C-alpha cells in the first residue's frame, strides 16, 4: 500500500489541518513555512513560532519546512530544529511562490 504524504501548503498545513489528515490515514506531513532567520532571532515567547512548531502527540512523521536566503541562518535553524527532536526531517523551501 502506498504511503500518504501531506505536502506543504502555505496557509493550510497548520496543526489542526495536519491532525485531521493524520486521523484520516496520512502517514507523514510537513509544517507551515518557518523563516530560518525569524526562528533564530525572534523572541521565543512569540505565539507565532509556538503555533507554527506545535504538534500533537498522535501526529506521525513530521518534517519542519524552513525558508530563507542566508546560508548560515538556514544551516543554524536546521541544526537547532533537528536538536529539538520534534521533527523527522527538514524540508528546505526552494522558492515557493507563496
MIDRENGU-97325 format. One record per atom (N, C-alpha, C): residue in one letter; x, y, z. Coordinates in steps of 0.05 Angstrom, whole numbers, plus 5000, padded with zeros to 4 digits. Example, Ala and Ser with C-alpha at 12.3 -4.5 7.8 and 13.67 -1.06 7.14 Angstrom:
a526448865156;a524649105156;a526449345156;s525749555142;s527349795143;s525850015157;
// end
This chain:
x501749765000;x500050005000;x501850255000;x501250444983;x502950684982;x502650855007;x504751005013;x504651195036;x503251445027;x501851565046;x500451815041;x501952045054;x502952235039;x504352465049;x502752715045;x502652885065;x501353145063;x503553345055;x503353445031;x505353635021;x505053905035;x507154055037;x506954315050;x505254505033;x503454645046;x501754835032;x501555085049;x502555315039;x502555565054;x499755635063;x499455685089;x496855765099;x494955545104;x495755295099;x493955065101;x494954865122;x497454795121;x498454565137;x499154635166;x497254765179;x497654825207;x497054565224;x497354595250;x497054355267;x494254235266;x492254395264;x489454295263;x488954135237;x489854245214;x489354105189;x490953845188;x493553865198;x495153615198;x493853405216;x492653485238;x491353295256;x489153155241;x487453305227;x485353175212;x486452985191;x488553055178;x489752885158;x490852625171;x492252645193;x493352405207;x491052235216;x488952345227;x486652195236;x485252035213;x485752135189;x484452005165;x486451855148;x488751775160;x490551595146;x493151705135;x493651965139;x496152075129;x498451945144;x500651885129;x503051765141;x505151965149;x505352185135;x507352385140;x506452665131;x507452875144;x506553145137;x508853335140;x508353585132;x510353805134;x508954045147;x510454185163;x509354425177;x508954655157;x507854865167;x507755115152;x510655215148;x511055405130;x513655515126;x514555675150;x517055635158;x518255775181;x520655915171;x520756175176;x523156335168;x525456255185;x527656175172;x530056095187;x531156325204;x531356565191;x532356795206;x530356875228;x527856865222;x525856935242;x525956745266;x526156495260;x526356295282;x528756345300;x530956415288;x533456455304;x533456725319;x532056925309;x532357195321;x529857295336;x527557175330;x525157275344;x525057175373;x523857335390;x523557245418;x522056985419;x523056785434;x521856525435;x519056505447;x518256725460;x515556725472;x513456825452;x514256875427;x512356965407;x510356735400;x507856795401;x505856595395;x506056485367;x507056645348;x507256545320;x509056305318;x511356305331;x513156085329;x512155845346;x510955895368;x509855675384;x507655535368;x506055685354;x503855575338;x504955425313;x506855545299;x507955425275;x509355155281;x510655145304;x512254905310;x510854705329;x508354765336;x506854585354;x506154335340;x505954115355;x505053865344;x503553715366;x501653555358;x500053405377;x501353125381;x500852995403;x502252745410;x501752515389;x499452505377;x498852285359;x499852335330;x501052565326;x502052635299;x504252445291;x504252355266;x506252165257;x508852315248;x510052205227;x512552325217;x511952615208;x513552805218;x513153085212;x515753225205;x515853345181;x518053505172;x517453795179;x519553945186;x519254235190;x520354365165;x518754555154;x519554685129;x520754965136;x523255005127;x524455265132;x525055405105;x525155675107;x525855825083;x527756055091;x529156155071;x530956375076;x532956395053;x534556615054;x536556655033;x539356685043;x539656675070;x542356705082;x543256425091;x545356315078;x546156045084;x546655985113;x548056165128;x548656095156;x546056095173;x544056255167;x541556245181;x540155975175;x540155895150;x538855645142;x540255415157;x542855405157;x544355185169;x543855175199;x543955415212;x543555425241;x540755345249;x538755445234;x535955385240;x535455085237;x536554965215;x536254675211;x537454525234;x539854605243;x541254465265;x539554485291;x538654725297;x537154765322;x534454615322;x533154625299;x530554495297;x530854185298;x533054085287;x533653805289;x534153725318;x535553895332;x536153835360;x533753825379;x531553955370;x529153945387;x527953665389;x528553495369;x527453225369;x524553205362;x523353425353;x520553435346;x519953345318;x521953355301;x521453315272;x523153085261;x521952945242;x523352725230;x525252805207;x524853055197;x526553145175;x526153455172;x527953565156;x527853855149;x527153875120;x525154035114;x524354095086;x525354375080;x527054405060;x528054665052;x526354775030;x524954995035;x523355125015;x525155264996;x524955194970;x526855304950;x525455504931;x523655654942;x522455874925;x519555844920;x518055744939;x515155724936;x513956004929;x512256024909;x511156274901;x509456414922;x508756264943;x507156394965;x508956574981;
// end
